[in-house]
Amino acid sequence: MTTQTAPNLLANLFETYSLNDTISLKNRILMAPLTRCMADANLVPTDDMVAYYERRAEAGLIITEATIIRPDGQGYPNTPGIFTQAQIAGWRKATDAVHAKGGKIFVQLWHTGRVSHPHFFGGGDVLAASAQKIEGSVPRMRELTYVTPKAATLEDIQGLVRDYAKAAENAIEAGFDGVEIHGANGYLIDTFLHHDSNRRTDEYGGTPANMSRFALEVVDAVAARIGKDRTGLRISPGAYFNMAADSRDRAVFDYFLPELESRDIAFLHIGIFDDSMQFDYLDGNASSYARAHYGKTLVGVGSYSAQSASEAIATDKFDLIAIGRPFIANSDYVARVRDGVELVPYSDEMLTSLV
């Protein structure tokens, strides 16, 4: 069992926090997006998923597992979607349950890009910024190896922007308080933001402004459809997952972050599994780099305990903390931290069920 620090030392985690004039959070503890692969065969959220999120409604904000915006965005088995009426109705059960417990919930909008696989959508092109294949195979279905993606055409890009906006509209219909656009971890949007995956020579590649263009177009389209106050974004300035590092990426994010700040969205979330990771070209860890270049609401994540998160918030490293695996192991994570109760330690065996 993991022993928690005395609750009075963690008081800042339980402060209310206003994202904007539209959304206020009852505490600074977010449930991080956690891929569970538990949707049904039609990618509809199940009753078990509804109960799973309902039990965690004490979080200041739940960010759901990554949810695909259209069929060709799927890269893992049984990941939920938000592009059919049945999926919207399934998610509505979850949002109603969370709201009934006084919680707030955003859906994470996802297209996996070059780690999608035709197996899931009946054949056709895998889309990415460029035709740069990554080695490896589909998690949980290792017999499926990755394929060489097609470099998205200008028409493809326009369609993708429209589909992100439509998915955001569907999210509001499903009762979500907002959306987090998944722009991190080597998935579609992230492939435009890094030199390893973006070899384009048109208006979507080559320069920091061009490489930032697609991500900003998606943010703008989503914000125009549902409001900037209901729009968040997750990014990975440091390449570390499904992506090779390149020092030229620094210039891309030096450009991208001020552009994003000017859009005044609900929050920026750093997508990284361990925030102690150091990146030479970022002069340290990803969240410190982001804080230096982005002055609005910042969400930290990556192996933080309640104590280290409280200390980071106290020293203005970020404003909110997203908790991942401990929330899998402890549906009552917020109450346990508040009351100084020991946490159940996470184990990989917990991934096979929703409790």
C-alpha positions as CSV (number, residue, x, y, z in Angstrom):
1,M,0.0,0.0,0.0
2,T,1.2,3.5,-0.7
3,T,1.1,5.9,2.2
4,Q,-0.2,9.4,1.6
5,T,1.1,12.6,3.1
6,A,-1.1,14.3,5.7
7,P,-4.1,15.9,3.9
8,N,-3.5,19.4,5.2
9,L,-0.2,19.5,3.3
10,L,-2.1,18.9,0.1
11,A,-4.7,21.6,0.5
12,N,-4.0,23.2,-2.9
13,L,-5.1,20.1,-4.7
14,F,-8.6,20.6,-3.3
15,E,-9.0,24.3,-4.2
16,T,-11.6,25.1,-6.8
17,Y,-10.2,26.2,-10.1
18,S,-11.9,28.3,-12.9
19,L,-10.9,27.2,-16.4
20,N,-12.8,30.2,-17.7
21,D,-16.2,31.9,-17.3
22,T,-18.0,28.8,-18.5
23,I,-16.3,25.9,-16.5
24,S,-15.2,25.8,-12.9
25,L,-13.7,22.7,-11.4
26,K,-14.3,21.6,-7.8
27,N,-10.6,20.6,-7.3
28,R,-7.4,20.5,-9.2
29,I,-7.2,16.8,-9.7
30,L,-8.0,15.5,-13.2
31,M,-8.5,11.9,-14.2
32,A,-6.0,11.4,-17.1
33,P,-7.1,9.8,-20.4
34,L,-6.5,6.1,-20.1
35,T,-7.0,3.7,-23.0
36,R,-8.9,0.7,-21.8
37,C,-10.0,-1.1,-25.0
38,M,-13.4,-2.0,-23.4
39,A,-16.0,-0.7,-25.9
40,D,-18.3,-3.2,-27.7
41,A,-17.8,-4.5,-31.2
42,N,-19.5,-1.3,-32.6
43,L,-17.2,0.9,-30.5
44,V,-20.1,1.9,-28.3
45,P,-19.4,2.6,-24.6
46,T,-20.7,-0.2,-22.4
47,D,-22.6,-0.1,-19.2
48,D,-19.4,-1.2,-17.4
49,M,-17.7,1.9,-18.9
50,V,-20.5,4.1,-17.6
51,A,-20.1,2.8,-14.1
52,Y,-16.3,3.1,-14.3
53,Y,-16.5,6.8,-15.0
54,E,-19.4,7.4,-12.6
55,R,-17.2,6.0,-9.7
56,R,-14.5,8.6,-10.5
57,A,-16.8,11.6,-10.7
58,E,-15.2,13.2,-7.6
59,A,-12.3,14.3,-9.9
60,G,-12.3,18.0,-10.7
61,L,-12.5,16.9,-14.3
62,I,-12.5,13.5,-16.0
63,I,-10.8,13.3,-19.4
64,T,-12.0,10.1,-21.0
65,E,-10.0,7.5,-22.7
66,A,-9.0,8.5,-26.3
67,T,-12.1,8.3,-28.5
68,I,-11.8,8.0,-32.3
69,I,-13.4,10.7,-34.5
70,R,-14.0,8.4,-37.5
71,P,-13.4,4.8,-38.6
72,D,-9.9,5.2,-40.1
73,G,-8.6,6.7,-36.9
74,Q,-8.6,3.4,-35.0
75,G,-5.3,1.8,-34.0
76,Y,-6.3,-0.3,-31.0
77,P,-9.0,-2.9,-30.5
78,N,-12.3,-1.9,-28.9
79,T,-11.5,1.8,-28.5
80,P,-14.7,3.8,-28.4
81,G,-15.8,6.2,-31.1
82,I,-18.0,9.3,-31.3
83,F,-19.0,9.3,-34.9
84,T,-22.3,7.2,-34.8
85,Q,-25.6,7.9,-33.1
86,A,-25.2,4.6,-31.1
87,Q,-21.8,5.8,-29.8
88,I,-23.2,9.2,-28.9
89,A,-26.1,7.6,-27.1
90,G,-23.6,5.3,-25.2
91,W,-21.5,8.2,-24.1
92,R,-24.7,10.1,-23.0
93,K,-25.2,7.4,-20.4
94,A,-21.7,8.1,-19.0
95,T,-22.0,11.9,-19.0
96,D,-25.4,11.7,-17.3
97,A,-24.0,9.4,-14.7
98,V,-21.0,11.7,-14.0
99,H,-23.1,14.8,-13.9
100,A,-25.6,13.2,-11.5
101,K,-22.6,12.7,-9.1
102,G,-21.6,16.4,-9.5
103,G,-18.7,15.7,-11.8
104,K,-17.5,17.2,-15.1
105,I,-16.2,15.3,-18.1
106,F,-14.4,16.0,-21.3
107,V,-13.9,13.5,-24.1
108,Q,-10.5,13.1,-25.7
109,L,-10.8,13.3,-29.5
110,W,-8.4,10.9,-31.3
111,H,-7.1,9.9,-34.7
112,T,-4.2,7.6,-34.4
113,G,-2.6,8.5,-37.7
114,R,0.2,6.3,-38.8
115,V,-0.4,3.8,-36.0
116,S,-4.0,3.1,-37.2
117,H,-4.5,-0.1,-39.1
118,P,-6.7,-1.1,-42.1
119,H,-7.8,-4.2,-40.1
120,F,-10.1,-2.0,-38.1
121,F,-11.8,-0.1,-40.9
122,G,-12.1,-2.6,-43.7
123,G,-9.1,-1.6,-45.7
124,G,-8.0,1.7,-47.2
125,D,-5.3,4.2,-46.5
126,V,-3.6,5.0,-43.2
127,L,-3.1,8.7,-43.1
128,A,-0.2,10.7,-41.6
129,A,1.7,13.9,-42.3
130,S,4.1,12.0,-44.5
131,A,4.7,8.5,-45.8
132,Q,7.0,7.6,-42.9
133,K,6.4,4.1,-41.5
134,I,7.1,3.2,-38.0
135,E,8.2,-0.3,-37.0
136,G,6.1,-2.4,-34.7
137,S,2.7,-3.9,-34.3
138,V,-0.7,-3.1,-32.9
139,P,-0.9,-3.4,-29.1
140,R,-3.0,-6.4,-28.0
141,M,-3.0,-7.6,-31.6
142,R,0.7,-8.1,-32.3
143,E,0.0,-10.1,-35.4
144,L,-0.9,-6.8,-37.1
145,T,2.2,-4.9,-38.1
146,Y,2.1,-1.3,-39.0
147,V,1.9,-0.2,-42.6
148,T,3.4,2.6,-44.6
149,P,1.0,5.5,-44.3
150,K,-0.2,7.8,-47.1
151,A,0.8,11.4,-46.9
152,A,-2.5,13.2,-46.3
153,T,-3.5,15.3,-49.3
154,L,-4.8,18.8,-49.0
155,E,-8.3,17.4,-49.5
156,D,-7.6,14.8,-46.8
157,I,-6.5,17.5,-44.4
158,Q,-9.6,19.6,-45.0
159,G,-11.8,16.5,-44.4
160,L,-9.9,15.7,-41.2
161,V,-10.4,19.2,-39.8
162,R,-14.1,19.0,-40.6
163,D,-14.3,15.6,-38.9
164,Y,-12.6,16.8,-35.7
165,A,-15.2,19.7,-35.6
166,K,-18.0,17.2,-36.2
167,A,-16.7,14.9,-33.4
168,A,-16.7,17.9,-31.0
169,E,-20.3,18.7,-32.0
170,N,-21.2,15.1,-31.3
171,A,-19.5,15.3,-27.9
172,I,-21.7,18.2,-26.9
173,E,-24.7,16.2,-28.1
174,A,-23.5,13.4,-25.9
175,G,-23.5,15.7,-22.9
176,F,-19.8,16.3,-22.5
177,D,-18.7,19.5,-20.9
178,G,-16.0,19.9,-23.5
179,V,-13.3,18.1,-25.5
180,E,-9.6,17.5,-25.3
181,I,-8.0,17.2,-28.7
182,H,-5.3,14.5,-28.7
183,G,-2.3,16.2,-30.3
184,A,0.4,14.1,-28.6
185,N,2.2,10.8,-28.4
186,G,2.9,10.2,-32.1
187,Y,-0.7,10.1,-33.3
188,L,-2.1,12.0,-36.3
189,I,-1.8,15.7,-35.2
190,D,1.6,15.0,-33.5
191,T,3.0,13.7,-36.8
192,F,2.7,17.2,-38.3
193,L,4.5,18.8,-35.4
194,H,7.8,16.8,-35.5
195,H,10.5,16.5,-38.2
196,D,10.8,12.8,-37.8
197,S,7.3,12.3,-39.2
198,N,6.7,15.4,-41.2
199,R,8.8,15.5,-44.4
200,R,6.3,17.7,-46.3
201,T,7.4,20.5,-48.6
202,D,4.0,22.2,-49.0
203,E,2.1,24.6,-46.6
204,Y,2.0,21.9,-43.9
205,G,5.7,21.2,-43.7
206,G,9.2,22.6,-43.7
207,T,8.8,25.6,-41.4
208,P,7.6,26.0,-37.8
209,A,4.5,27.9,-39.0
210,N,3.7,25.4,-41.7
211,M,4.2,22.4,-39.4
212,S,1.9,24.0,-36.8
213,R,-0.8,24.8,-39.3
214,F,-2.8,21.5,-39.1
215,A,-2.9,21.5,-35.3
216,L,-4.0,25.1,-35.2
217,E,-6.6,24.5,-37.9
218,V,-8.1,21.7,-35.8
219,V,-8.1,23.8,-32.7
220,D,-9.7,26.7,-34.5
221,A,-12.4,24.5,-36.1
222,V,-13.3,22.8,-32.8
223,A,-13.4,26.1,-30.9
224,A,-15.6,27.6,-33.6
225,R,-18.0,24.7,-33.4
226,I,-18.3,24.3,-29.6
227,G,-16.5,27.3,-28.1
228,K,-13.0,27.9,-27.0
229,D,-14.0,27.6,-23.3
230,R,-14.9,23.9,-24.0
231,T,-11.7,23.1,-26.0
232,G,-8.5,21.7,-24.6
233,L,-5.4,20.2,-26.3
234,R,-2.8,17.6,-25.4
235,I,0.7,17.9,-26.9
236,S,4.1,16.2,-26.6
237,P,6.8,18.9,-27.2
238,G,9.4,16.2,-26.5
239,A,9.3,13.3,-29.0
240,Y,9.5,10.0,-27.1
241,F,6.6,7.7,-28.2
242,N,6.1,6.5,-31.7
243,M,8.5,9.3,-32.7
244,A,12.2,10.0,-32.9
245,A,13.6,13.1,-31.4
246,D,14.9,16.0,-33.5
247,S,16.4,19.2,-32.2
248,R,14.6,21.2,-34.9
249,D,11.3,20.4,-33.2
250,R,12.2,23.1,-30.6
251,A,11.6,25.8,-33.2
252,V,8.2,24.3,-34.1
253,F,6.9,24.4,-30.5
254,D,8.5,27.8,-29.9
255,Y,6.2,29.0,-32.7
256,F,3.2,26.8,-31.8
257,L,2.8,27.6,-28.1
258,P,2.4,31.4,-28.4
259,E,0.0,30.9,-31.3
260,L,-2.0,28.5,-29.1
261,E,-1.9,30.9,-26.1
262,S,-3.5,33.6,-28.3
263,R,-6.5,31.3,-28.8
264,D,-7.3,31.3,-25.1
265,I,-8.6,27.7,-25.0
266,A,-9.6,25.9,-21.8
267,F,-6.3,24.2,-21.1
268,L,-3.1,22.8,-22.5
269,H,-2.2,19.3,-21.3
270,I,1.3,17.9,-21.5
271,G,1.2,14.4,-22.9
272,I,4.1,12.4,-21.4
273,F,4.3,9.2,-19.4
274,D,7.1,10.4,-17.0
275,D,7.6,14.1,-16.5
276,S,11.1,13.5,-15.1
277,M,12.2,12.7,-18.7
278,Q,14.8,15.3,-19.9
279,F,15.0,16.6,-23.4
280,D,18.3,18.4,-24.4
281,Y,16.6,20.5,-27.0
282,L,13.9,21.6,-24.5
283,D,16.4,22.5,-21.8
284,G,14.8,20.1,-19.4
285,N,11.5,18.4,-19.0
286,A,8.5,19.0,-21.2
287,S,6.2,20.7,-18.6
288,S,8.9,23.2,-17.6
289,Y,9.5,24.1,-21.2
290,A,5.7,24.5,-21.8
291,R,5.3,26.7,-18.8
292,A,8.1,29.0,-20.0
293,H,6.3,29.4,-23.4
294,Y,2.6,29.2,-22.5
295,G,1.0,31.4,-19.8
296,K,-2.5,30.0,-19.7
297,T,-3.9,27.0,-17.8
298,L,-1.4,24.1,-18.0
299,V,-2.1,20.5,-17.0
300,G,0.8,18.4,-15.7
301,V,1.0,14.6,-15.9
302,G,3.5,11.8,-15.7
303,S,4.2,9.8,-12.5
304,Y,3.3,12.4,-10.0
305,S,2.2,11.5,-6.5
306,A,-0.3,13.7,-4.7
307,Q,2.6,15.2,-2.7
308,S,4.8,15.9,-5.7
309,A,1.8,17.3,-7.7
310,S,0.9,19.6,-4.8
311,E,4.5,20.8,-4.6
312,A,4.6,21.4,-8.4
313,I,1.3,23.4,-8.3
314,A,2.7,25.4,-5.3
315,T,5.8,26.4,-7.2
316,D,3.7,27.3,-10.4
317,K,5.1,24.5,-12.5
318,F,1.5,23.9,-13.7
319,D,-2.0,24.6,-12.6
320,L,-3.8,21.2,-12.6
321,I,-2.6,17.6,-12.3
322,A,-3.8,14.7,-14.3
323,I,-3.6,11.4,-12.5
324,G,-3.4,8.2,-14.5
325,R,-2.7,4.7,-13.2
326,P,-3.5,5.4,-9.6
327,F,-7.1,6.3,-10.8
328,I,-7.3,2.8,-12.3
329,A,-6.3,1.2,-9.0
330,N,-8.4,3.6,-6.8
331,S,-11.8,4.7,-8.1
332,D,-12.0,6.8,-4.9
333,Y,-8.6,8.4,-5.5
334,V,-9.7,11.9,-4.6
335,A,-11.3,10.8,-1.3
336,R,-8.3,8.7,-0.3
337,V,-5.9,11.6,-0.9
338,R,-8.1,14.1,0.9
339,D,-8.6,11.8,3.9
340,G,-5.0,10.6,4.0
341,V,-6.0,7.0,3.3
342,E,-3.5,4.6,1.8
343,L,-3.7,4.0,-2.0
344,V,-4.1,0.6,-3.5
345,P,-1.0,0.1,-5.7
346,Y,-1.5,-0.2,-9.5
347,S,-0.7,-3.5,-11.2
348,D,-0.9,-4.4,-14.9
349,E,-3.5,-7.1,-14.0
350,M,-6.0,-4.3,-13.4
351,L,-6.0,-3.5,-17.1
352,T,-8.2,-6.5,-17.8
353,S,-11.3,-5.2,-16.0
354,L,-13.2,-2.0,-15.2
355,V,-13.6,-1.5,-11.5
